[in-house]
Structure formats: C-alpha cells, structure tokens
C-alpha cells in the first residue's frame, strides 16, 4: 500500500512539474536557433540623421569618454548630434559634457528615472527640433564602436524601426561579478535576441545601445511613455502590442560597464526583476488580447519573457517541496535515498556543465577564455542561482524607486582597443 502511495505521489509531482519542464524546453528550443548566423543588413550610403541620447546622473567620471567615442564614429559628422541629459546631478556632469563637445538638454521638471528624462527629451525635440530620423540611446558609462551609426543606418534603410545592438563588456576581467555579468550578456545576445530574430520573434531592448526611429515615437503621439523601473523592457512590450518588433543588429556594438561587487550587482538585478514583474502585471492582459486578435506569437512569447521571475520562483518552491516530500517518503519507507542521491548528483553534474558551457560561450563569442576573469567560470552557477533569491526578494519587498549605479571604470575607446590587442598578442 505504501509503495502504491509512493508511486502516486511521484506521478502527481511529475504532472505538477510538467509546466516548468515545458517552459524550460521552449526556451531551449528557441535558444538553439541562436547558434545560426544572424540576419545581415545590406550596406547603405550614410543618409539617416541620428541623435545620440545619453541620460546622465552624476556621471562626470565617464561621460566624457563616451562622447569622445561617439565623435570618432565612421559616419558623417553632419548626420548626427550628441545630447547629454543631466538629471538630479550633484557633480559637474554638465560641464564635462560641454567640454567634450556634446549638447546639453535640461529637463524642465524633476525626473525620477532614465525613462522620465528620455520622455521629456523626445517630447521637446519633436516640438522644437524635429530634424532626426532616429535616436540612439546610450548609458553614460558606455564606449561605442566606430561603426555603430553606420550599422544602424543600414538597418534603418532596410526598414527596421527599432533595433538593439550588441552589448559587449567594458570590464570582463575586473572581478568575478563583472565577469559573470559579461557571460550573462553574451548569453542574452545570442540565445535571447539573436535566437528570437532567427525564428521571427522580437528581440528585446537591453537598456543601452539601441535605436528607435522618429516614426515610431511620433506615431499616435505616443512618444516614450514608460512607468516601470525597466524602461527598456516596457518600451519593447508596448511596441510588440502595437505590432512593432525589435530587430537584432549585432554589428552595432556598445561596450558597457558591469558592476564589480556583488552588492551593486544585486541592487541592479533587483531593479531589473522588479521592473519585469511590473511589466508582466501591467501588460500581460494587453499582450494576450493582442495575441487573440492578431495571432502574432511574439505577443505570447513576450508574456513568457515577462513572467520569467515568477516561473523561477514557483519552480524553486516546487523543487524544494518535492525534495522534502521525497525525503519523507524515504524515511517512512526506510528505503535507499536513490531519488535524493540522483538529485545531488544532477546538481554536481549541472555545475560542471555550466563551467564548460560558459567557457564554450566566451570562445563562441570570438573571445579568448582569458578575456574573462577565471573565477567567473566557476561562480557563474552561483550568480544565476542568486537571481532566484533576488526574485523572491522582489515579490516580498519590491523596489519603489529607480536608483542609479555608480560607474568608475574610466578609460577611452583607444585604450580599450589597445588593451584588447595586448591581450590577444599575449595569448
């Protein structure tokens, strides 16, 4: 009788765990498509006029290097302008921006987030200086590869309305944390953005290094209206609902500074998870309605994307409860703990596979393994597992305000290239 009850309990657990298995299988199947070559855009003569837009809060230490890298673009200087949007600053960000040749836009109201600064800038530009075909948004800590505007020009001329560029790392060797986040974005680039475009779905904006056409922002006077802590994910969602997908443009590369300590990474990732949950709560019904009307699978896919933190929390709870039940069955039946030993062995094998996967991924992204902090390969599993705890934290005590991340890695694009050349020559 007890053995029959054990079999029934295991069957029930299998059925209850099936949705989590299917969710993971879906992401694996889509992700595999990221191994294939991305779409390329035919070269087009420079013709589109861009505005580079940089929202900056106390970024005096790094914003000058970004402006200099933008001024070094292989694109006609007459076809782009650089704007810095200093907001809530207590340092000399504005003076540094002006000294390096950028234009400065002052927000007339007290904005509380990057999204708020962008909203006011776009509204003012369309009202008083409507001369741009598209806008490219950057974070102040970025450095931008010299072909960025040309790549976006090619895509824009080929019909792209919103495009996300490749998010490269500026400091992959500084610490195990920055190394882990570097690997994470390599995975996002390939298995989220590239994979989705390959199967006809929408890529997602990743906060920086993206382009949006003036046509999209002016349509229905929609502008840039976001309310969550993740303006990039929210703007992506809003446009998918309207039928406008985000294109993946890997030729447009931006070097981004990642946090170097775990506490800062935790704060940043908690903001991301809180914002994602906010977007799920606000937009999931609209995505579902749009899917029913248009049958665009991109709407359903975005629901899956936004629900990821909730899936992760629920699957963790289910896994923990299942393990406890298995332990109780083992004790009561006084049988060998084969299920528990299998779980332990699977966890150990999983960590080993993660180490190998991260090393393979870095090479697949055309970098030497030595380009990333060695300890990051061994700690990446912990970095990902910690995100589960962050998601729990977001549900129990979500963030309510947008908090900036301090940036300290100050060097120029030429210095970055020189460091890369030295590293390559030494290996």
C-alpha positions in Angstrom: 0.0 0.0 0.0 2.8 2.4 0.9 4.6 1.6 -2.3 1.5 2.3 -4.3 1.1 5.6 -2.5 4.7 6.5 -3.2 4.1 5.8 -6.9 1.0 8.0 -6.9 2.8 10.9 -5.2 5.7 10.7 -7.7 3.1 10.7 -10.5 1.4 13.8 -9.1 4.8 15.6 -8.7 5.6 14.7 -12.3 2.4 16.2 -13.5 2.7 19.3 -11.4 6.3 19.8 -12.6 5.4 19.3 -16.3 4.6 23.1 -16.9 8.1 24.0 -15.6 9.7 21.4 -17.9 7.8 22.6 -20.9 8.7 26.2 -20.1 12.4 25.3 -20.0 12.1 23.2 -23.1 10.6 26.2 -25.0 13.5 28.4 -24.1 16.0 25.7 -25.0 14.4 25.1 -28.4 14.3 28.8 -29.3 17.8 29.3 -27.8 19.3 26.7 -30.1 18.4 29.0 -33.1 20.9 31.5 -31.7 23.6 29.2 -33.0 22.8 30.1 -36.6 24.0 33.2 -38.3 22.1 36.4 -37.6 20.3 38.4 -40.3 22.6 40.9 -42.1 21.6 44.3 -43.5 22.9 45.5 -46.8 25.3 48.4 -46.8 23.6 51.7 -47.4 25.2 55.0 -48.1 25.0 57.3 -45.0 21.8 59.2 -45.2 19.9 58.9 -41.9 20.3 61.6 -39.3 20.7 60.4 -35.8 20.7 61.9 -32.3 22.8 60.1 -29.7 20.9 60.5 -26.4 22.7 60.0 -23.0 20.7 60.3 -19.8 23.3 61.0 -17.1 23.1 61.2 -13.3 26.4 62.1 -11.6 28.5 60.6 -14.5 31.3 63.2 -14.7 33.9 60.5 -14.4 32.9 58.5 -17.5 30.6 60.5 -19.8 33.5 62.4 -21.5 35.0 59.1 -22.8 31.6 58.1 -24.2 31.2 61.4 -26.0 34.7 61.1 -27.4 34.0 57.6 -28.8 30.8 58.9 -30.4 32.8 61.7 -32.1 35.1 59.0 -33.5 32.3 57.4 -35.5 32.9 56.4 -39.1 29.9 58.3 -40.1 29.5 61.9 -41.4 29.6 64.3 -38.6 26.8 66.4 -40.2 24.5 63.4 -39.8 24.5 63.0 -36.0 24.4 65.1 -32.9 25.2 64.1 -29.3 22.9 65.1 -26.4 23.6 64.6 -22.7 20.6 64.8 -20.4 22.0 65.6 -16.9 19.3 65.0 -14.3 19.5 65.0 -10.5 23.2 65.7 -10.6 25.4 66.9 -7.7 28.6 66.8 -9.7 29.9 68.5 -12.9 28.4 66.1 -15.4 27.1 69.0 -17.5 30.4 70.9 -17.6 32.2 67.7 -18.7 29.7 67.0 -21.4 30.0 70.6 -22.8 33.8 70.4 -22.6 33.8 67.3 -24.7 31.6 68.8 -27.4 28.1 67.4 -26.6 24.9 69.4 -26.5 23.1 69.5 -23.1 19.3 69.2 -22.7 17.9 70.4 -19.3 14.8 68.6 -18.1 12.3 71.3 -17.0 10.6 69.0 -14.4 12.2 66.8 -11.7 12.5 63.4 -13.4 13.0 60.3 -11.3 14.3 57.8 -13.8 16.1 57.4 -17.1 12.7 56.8 -18.8 11.4 60.1 -17.5 14.4 62.0 -18.9 14.0 60.3 -22.3 10.3 61.1 -22.3 10.9 64.8 -21.8 13.7 65.0 -24.3 11.8 63.3 -27.1 8.7 65.5 -26.5 10.7 68.7 -26.6 12.7 67.6 -29.7 9.6 66.8 -31.7 8.1 70.1 -30.7 11.1 72.3 -31.4 13.8 70.5 -33.3 12.2 67.7 -35.3 15.1 67.0 -37.7 16.2 63.4 -36.8 15.3 60.2 -38.5 16.2 58.1 -35.4 17.6 58.2 -31.9 20.3 56.0 -30.4 20.2 55.7 -26.6 23.3 55.0 -24.5 24.3 54.8 -20.9 26.9 57.3 -19.8 29.5 54.6 -18.9 29.5 53.2 -22.4 32.0 53.2 -25.2 30.8 52.8 -28.7 32.4 51.0 -31.6 33.2 53.3 -34.5 30.8 51.5 -37.0 27.7 51.8 -34.7 25.9 54.6 -36.6 26.7 53.0 -40.0 25.2 49.7 -38.8 22.1 51.4 -37.6 21.9 53.4 -40.8 22.0 50.1 -42.8 19.2 48.6 -40.7 17.1 51.8 -40.8 17.4 51.9 -44.6 16.3 48.3 -44.8 13.1 49.0 -43.0 14.0 48.5 -39.3 12.1 50.8 -36.9 13.6 49.7 -33.6 16.9 47.9 -33.2 19.0 46.6 -30.4 22.8 46.5 -30.8 25.3 44.0 -29.4 26.1 44.7 -25.7 29.8 44.0 -25.2 31.6 44.2 -21.9 34.0 47.0 -20.9 35.4 45.3 -17.8 35.2 41.5 -18.1 38.3 40.9 -16.0 37.9 43.4 -13.2 36.1 41.0 -10.8 34.2 37.7 -10.8 31.0 39.7 -10.7 31.7 41.8 -13.8 32.9 38.6 -15.5 29.7 36.7 -14.6 27.6 39.6 -15.9 29.7 39.7 -19.1 28.9 36.0 -19.7 25.3 36.6 -18.9 25.0 39.3 -21.6 26.8 37.0 -24.1 24.0 34.5 -23.5 21.3 37.3 -23.8 22.9 38.5 -27.1 22.9 35.0 -28.6 20.2 33.0 -27.0 17.6 35.7 -26.5 18.0 38.4 -29.1 19.7 36.6 -32.0 17.6 33.4 -31.5 14.3 35.2 -31.4 15.0 37.2 -34.6 16.0 34.0 -36.3 12.6 32.4 -35.6 10.6 35.5 -36.5 10.0 36.8 -33.0 11.0 40.1 -31.4 14.3 40.8 -29.8 14.3 42.9 -26.6 15.9 46.2 -25.8 18.6 45.9 -23.2 18.8 49.4 -21.8 21.6 50.8 -23.9 23.0 50.7 -27.4 19.6 50.7 -29.1 18.0 52.7 -31.9 14.4 53.8 -32.3 13.1 55.7 -35.3 11.3 59.0 -35.0 8.4 57.5 -36.9 7.7 55.0 -34.0 8.0 57.7 -31.4 5.7 60.1 -33.3 3.1 57.5 -34.2 -0.2 58.4 -32.5 1.8 60.9 -30.4 2.9 58.0 -28.3 6.4 59.3 -27.5 8.4 57.5 -24.9 6.0 56.9 -22.0 7.2 54.3 -19.5 6.2 53.8 -15.9 8.2 50.8 -14.6 11.7 50.5 -13.3 12.8 48.9 -16.6 12.0 51.4 -19.4 13.7 49.2 -22.0 11.6 46.1 -21.4 8.5 48.2 -21.1 9.1 50.1 -24.3 9.7 46.7 -26.0 6.4 45.3 -24.7 4.4 48.4 -25.7 5.6 48.1 -29.3 5.1 44.4 -29.5 1.5 45.0 -28.5 1.2 47.5 -31.3 2.7 45.0 -33.8 6.2 46.5 -34.0 9.0 44.1 -33.2 12.6 44.9 -32.1 15.3 43.9 -34.6 18.7 42.5 -33.6 21.7 44.4 -35.1 24.9 42.7 -33.8 27.2 44.9 -36.0 26.3 47.9 -33.8 28.4 47.3 -30.7 28.5 49.1 -27.4 30.9 48.4 -24.5 29.1 48.5 -21.2 30.5 48.7 -17.7 29.3 45.9 -15.4 29.2 46.1 -11.5 32.3 44.8 -9.9 30.9 43.9 -6.5 28.1 41.6 -5.6 26.0 44.2 -3.6 25.9 46.5 -6.6 25.0 43.7 -8.9 22.3 42.6 -6.5 20.8 46.1 -6.5 20.9 46.4 -10.3 19.4 42.9 -10.9 16.7 43.6 -8.3 15.6 46.7 -10.2 15.5 44.6 -13.4 13.4 41.9 -11.8 11.1 44.3 -10.1 10.6 46.2 -13.4 9.9 42.9 -15.3 7.3 41.9 -12.7 5.7 45.4 -13.0 5.5 45.0 -16.8 4.0 41.5 -16.5 1.3 42.8 -14.2 0.5 45.8 -16.4 0.9 44.4 -19.9 0.2 40.6 -19.8 -3.6 41.1 -20.4 -2.9 43.5 -23.3 -0.4 41.1 -24.8 -3.0 38.3 -24.5 -5.7 40.4 -26.1 -3.3 41.4 -29.0 -2.4 37.7 -29.5 -6.1 36.7 -29.7 -6.7 39.5 -32.3 -3.6 39.2 -34.4 -2.3 35.6 -33.7 1.2 37.1 -33.5 3.2 34.6 -31.5 5.6 37.4 -30.5 2.9 38.6 -28.0 2.7 35.2 -26.4 6.5 35.0 -26.3 6.7 38.3 -24.5 4.3 37.0 -21.9 6.7 34.1 -21.3 9.6 36.6 -21.1 7.9 38.9 -18.6 6.8 36.0 -16.4 10.3 34.6 -16.1 10.9 35.8 -12.5 7.6 34.3 -11.4 8.4 31.0 -13.1 11.8 30.9 -11.5 10.3 31.5 -8.0 7.5 28.9 -8.5 9.8 26.3 -9.9 12.2 26.7 -7.0 9.4 26.3 -4.5 8.1 23.3 -6.3 11.6 21.8 -6.4 12.1 22.3 -2.7 8.7 20.9 -1.7 9.3 17.9 -4.0 12.7 17.2 -2.4 11.2 17.4 1.1 8.4 15.0 0.1 10.9 12.6 -1.3 12.9 12.7 1.9 9.8 12.0 4.0 8.9 9.0 1.7 12.4 7.7 2.0 12.4 7.9 5.8 8.9 6.4 6.2 9.5 3.5 3.8 13.1 3.0 5.1 14.4 2.6 1.5 17.7 3.8 0.0 17.6 7.5 -0.8 18.1 6.9 -4.5 16.0 9.9 -5.6 17.9 12.3 -3.3 21.3 10.9 -4.4 20.2 11.4 -8.0 19.2 15.0 -7.3 22.6 15.6 -5.6 24.5 14.0 -8.5 22.4 16.0 -11.0 23.3 19.3 -9.2 27.0 18.5 -9.2 26.9 17.5 -12.9 24.9 20.7 -13.6 27.6 22.9 -12.1 30.3 21.1 -14.1 28.3 21.5 -17.3 27.8 25.2 -16.5 31.5 25.7 -16.2 32.1 24.1 -19.6 29.2 25.9 -21.2 30.5 29.4 -20.1 33.9 28.7 -21.4 32.5 27.5 -24.7 30.2 30.6 -24.9 33.0 33.0 -24.4 35.0 31.3 -27.2 31.9 31.2 -29.4 31.6 35.0 -29.0 35.1 35.3 -30.5 36.9 35.9 -27.3 39.7 34.0 -25.6 38.8 32.4 -22.3 41.5 34.5 -20.6 39.5 37.7 -21.6 37.1 37.0 -18.7 38.0 36.7 -15.1 38.8 33.0 -14.5 36.8 32.7 -11.3 33.7 33.8 -13.2 33.5 30.5 -15.0 33.4 28.7 -11.6 31.0 31.1 -10.0 28.5 31.7 -12.8 26.2 29.0 -11.5 26.0 30.9 -8.1 25.4 34.2 -10.0 22.4 32.6 -11.7 21.1 30.9 -8.6 21.3 34.1 -6.6 18.9 35.6 -9.1 16.2 33.2 -7.7 16.7 34.8 -4.2 16.5 38.2 -5.8 13.2 37.3 -7.4 11.9 36.2 -4.1 13.0 39.5 -2.6 11.2 41.4 -5.4 7.9 39.7 -4.7 8.2 40.2 -0.9 9.7 43.7 -1.0 9.8 45.2 -4.5 11.8 48.4 -5.2 9.7 51.5 -5.5 12.3 54.0 -6.8 14.9 54.0 -9.6 18.4 54.0 -8.1 21.5 54.8 -10.2 24.6 52.6 -10.4 27.9 54.3 -9.8 30.5 53.9 -12.6 34.2 54.0 -12.0 35.9 52.3 -15.0 37.1 55.4 -16.8 39.1 54.8 -20.0 38.9 55.7 -23.7 37.9 53.6 -26.7 41.5 53.7 -27.9 42.8 52.5 -24.5 40.2 49.7 -24.6 41.3 48.6 -28.0 44.9 48.8 -27.0 44.2 46.5 -24.0 42.4 44.0 -26.2 45.3 44.0 -28.7 47.9 43.4 -25.9 45.7 40.6 -24.6 45.3 38.9 -27.9 49.1 39.2 -28.7 50.0 37.6 -25.3 47.8 34.6 -26.0 
